[in-house]
Amino acid sequence: MYAAFWLDVARGDLATWLQLTPYAYATLEGIHLVGVAFFFGAIFLLDLRLLGLMPQLVAGPVARFLLRISAPAFGLLAVSGALLFVPSADRYAASPVFFIKMAAIAVGGLNALAFHVTTWRRVDVWGRQTPTPWTARATAVVSVLVWISVIALGRWMGYERRDPPGAELELPSFAADDERDRATRAPSPRSRRAPSGSP
């Protein structure tokens, strides 16, 4: 049931349109890459400040500015990523790498949430300090590791070996077509050549 559902998604109208419309899938991939550049670029810049590598920048204003970049970029990533998922839904739904990537994204989100509800509340106090609080540095380390892992896992997904679907997932129409083809190719009894010894 689970595999059949995702196979139907991968063979649906939207998936067919994305695969057959010229430049549609390539355009989505380009949009996704733009989202990657803006989102991860903004996140990494903030992480560098939290690690104390750019002490000349005040953490509060820098973080608020980068958030205005990363938030819409994440929305762009989510929409384009969902559309890229559709044509290969059956493969990704059976991919351990895909689920590890989703788990890593969840960890990154929880890490950011924990930072904003704890250490960020006192940013006006430590925003000009070097070094930053250990909680801010720990958040930055986790963030860098997690988001680099997300990027690597995303690339890994593109090179996974794809096994053909099982026989139980074969659509009935395919079997019917095969039967018709065999019936068409099979010679009729009258057309068979008689043995050489017969009169």
Buried (B, 14 or more C-beta within 10 A) or exposed (E): EEBEEBBBBBEBEEBEEBEEEEEBBEEBBEBBEBBBEBBBBBBBBBBBBBBBEBEEBEBBEBBEBBBEBBEEBBEBBEBBBEBBBBBBBBBBBBBEBBEBBEBBBEBBEEBBEBBBEEBBEEBEEBBBEEEBBEBBBBBBBBBBBBBEBBEEBBEBBEEBEEEEBEEEEEEEEEEEEEEEEEEEEEEEEEEEEEEEEEE
